Amino acid sequence: MLAKAREYRGSLVLIALLATGESLAMLALPWLAGNVLGDVVAAQAQLANMGVGLLIIGLIAISALHSAAAILSASTSGKILADLRNRTHAHVQSLPIGFHDRSRQGDLLALMTYEVTLLSSFLSSTLARAPAMLITGAGATILLFMIDPMLALFIPLIIPGFFLLMKIGGRRIRRLGERSRDAEATVFMTAERQLAILPAIKSFAIEERQDAVYADHVEQARQLQFHQARVDSILGPAVGLLAGLGIIALIVFGMSDLTTANRTPADMFRFLLYAALLTRPVGALADFYGRYQWAAGTLARLEALLGEKAEPGYALAGDPGAVRGAIRFEDVSFAYPGRRATLSNIDLDIKAGEIVALTGENGAGKSTLISLLQQFYVPDAGRILLDGQDISTFQVQALRRQIALVPQRALLFDGTVRDNIALALDDPHDQRIEQAVQLAQADEFIAELPDGYETWIGDNGVRLSGGQRQRIALARALVLNPPILIMDEATSMYDLEAELALVEECQTALAGRTVILVTHRPASLALANRIIRLDHGRITTSDPG
Ligand SMILES: Nc1ncnc2c1ncn2[C@@H]1O[C@H](COP(=O)(O)OP(=O)(O)OP(=O)(O)O)[C@@H](O)[C@H]1O
């Protein structure tokens, strides 16, 4: 954990120093108070006044150091949080699609947002203040010894009791914490999933059943949280009780010893104050242990996530440069993990500037073939070449920038029409947007929207029709004018006339570009120079169009 915090060690050390200063000032107070009492008893008014002055200075120092440490720890925890959020976000984006296929979105979101918040506050406040607590505890113990050395016999008797309690309680807290966190992630995910398919839930009139499913998860989370709170509520006070009993025993034992040893009232007073001061670190220990268990769990999950390998292609230097767009699959086979082969021994040659239609039954492997070309997945055997060069040697983003994909499901977000189309552009007012919109035949409907290009389209573009969504996705892909254009059933919602018009316009606009149309539509098939048919992951025919 300390290794993770290394970048912030300057601030963390400063927090620890400020807190240590506060602890030292706190340790000085009982001693000073004892002096004042001794002076008062001895009727030394002048010395007593000086002692009171020192006490006031001590109190002011404690407040000032405490405020400084608190401000610095808030600012450090903010920085650690921002850093952890950015780092996990960037890493999650760099992980292969295969990782996202198998992970739970709710878990990732909980880790990236809520859990890192608790972790950063643990590092900057709890962990950074731990040395000060240790100093308070050790200092108070040493000073108690100095007042009465006989106590050396007493203290070792109570410490093992604490550790036993911590060990038993801590393990339970950690296990419960993990289960409770999982349950929270499930509640979050269920709500998200149900909202995403709400129209389906309503149309099948199954709201009650969905409510029951949600309520089940909520109940599980509630029970676990209560369980956790119960353990916390018992463990904290139990430690406090043990500490209190120990200190009462200490006082009884110590006082009788002090009386027999005939110590001064000032010593007795100091003794009481140090015994009281000792409760602080002991109480903090229980809190620290619980938080530590929790933070260690989060850190393990964070470590596992950051340990996932980013796509290897990010680290490569190969740049395809100005691509002509010749694509070649050489004996390519691929299976998704735990599935039978999706593509087997694919040999395919697409010339630069050629328009090919890829067709075949549902599940034949068409989208998978496209995903391999984009390096979303890596073939199990064989290789894929772009202009004669193996694509696995290219920097993966440089490769993907050569290919514009209009996916089967338009991935739109809640923003304006313009922002959605300009996804790949730096400037949302780029002139290329209008050209692409015309080509995708989206200009007419955009003009009719209440705010034209500035109309908000809702999550996934819910405020648009299916065909309108496809047109926006197509415009988004055409904006960059890439050498390779892939349309995966991208015109399935166009009416026949619109598709014919698109095809005609595209023939002019797409001239010189390699185009792969994944389609069943006759009009699109007619557009192609060649039709490639996939059947159960194998190419069966490759006919001229
Ligand atoms: N991420 C994935 N993980 C596991 N299996 C997958 C995944 N994506 C697709 N498949 C499986 O791979 C096979 C091919 O799917 P693919 O999407 O390539 O078919 P397709 O030809 O594009 O079908 P459609 O015409 O229905 O779009 C299917 O059997 C599918 O169940």
PDBQT file of the ligand as one rigid body, heavy atoms in Angstrom, charges set to zero:
ROOT
HETATM    1  N1  LIG A 601     -18.187 -11.808 -27.494  1.00  0.00    +0.000 N 
HETATM    2  C1  LIG A 601     -18.540 -13.058 -27.804  1.00  0.00    +0.000 A 
HETATM    3  N2  LIG A 601     -18.232 -14.061 -26.959  1.00  0.00    +0.000 NA
HETATM    4  C2  LIG A 601     -18.555 -15.321 -27.248  1.00  0.00    +0.000 A 
HETATM    5  N3  LIG A 601     -19.181 -15.699 -28.366  1.00  0.00    +0.000 NA
HETATM    6  C3  LIG A 601     -19.522 -14.755 -29.258  1.00  0.00    +0.000 A 
HETATM    7  C4  LIG A 601     -19.229 -13.381 -29.023  1.00  0.00    +0.000 A 
HETATM    8  N4  LIG A 601     -19.679 -12.655 -30.071  1.00  0.00    +0.000 NA
HETATM    9  C5  LIG A 601     -20.239 -13.541 -30.929  1.00  0.00    +0.000 A 
HETATM   10  N5  LIG A 601     -20.162 -14.798 -30.455  1.00  0.00    +0.000 N 
HETATM   11  C6  LIG A 601     -20.607 -16.036 -31.109  1.00  0.00    +0.000 C 
HETATM   12  O1  LIG A 601     -19.887 -16.167 -32.330  1.00  0.00    +0.000 OA
HETATM   13  C7  LIG A 601     -20.713 -16.595 -33.377  1.00  0.00    +0.000 C 
HETATM   14  C8  LIG A 601     -20.608 -15.621 -34.553  1.00  0.00    +0.000 C 
HETATM   15  O2  LIG A 601     -21.153 -14.383 -34.196  1.00  0.00    +0.000 OA
HETATM   16  P1  LIG A 601     -21.121 -13.125 -35.165  1.00  0.00    +0.000 P 
HETATM   17  O3  LIG A 601     -21.643 -11.958 -34.420  1.00  0.00    +0.000 OA
HETATM   18  O4  LIG A 601     -19.789 -13.022 -35.782  1.00  0.00    +0.000 OA
HETATM   19  O5  LIG A 601     -22.175 -13.594 -36.280  1.00  0.00    +0.000 OA
HETATM   20  P2  LIG A 601     -22.781 -12.768 -37.518  1.00  0.00    +0.000 P 
HETATM   21  O6  LIG A 601     -22.516 -13.587 -38.722  1.00  0.00    +0.000 OA
HETATM   22  O7  LIG A 601     -22.296 -11.378 -37.512  1.00  0.00    +0.000 OA
HETATM   23  O8  LIG A 601     -24.325 -12.870 -37.161  1.00  0.00    +0.000 OA
HETATM   24  P3  LIG A 601     -25.540 -11.835 -37.432  1.00  0.00    +0.000 P 
HETATM   25  O9  LIG A 601     -25.930 -11.953 -38.861  1.00  0.00    +0.000 OA
HETATM   26  O10 LIG A 601     -26.578 -12.398 -36.553  1.00  0.00    +0.000 OA
HETATM   27  O11 LIG A 601     -25.083 -10.494 -37.039  1.00  0.00    +0.000 OA
HETATM   28  C9  LIG A 601     -22.117 -16.697 -32.795  1.00  0.00    +0.000 C 
HETATM   29  O12 LIG A 601     -22.372 -18.084 -32.571  1.00  0.00    +0.000 OA
HETATM   30  C10 LIG A 601     -22.053 -15.953 -31.490  1.00  0.00    +0.000 C 
HETATM   31  O13 LIG A 601     -22.868 -16.582 -30.525  1.00  0.00    +0.000 OA
ENDROOT
TORSDOF 0
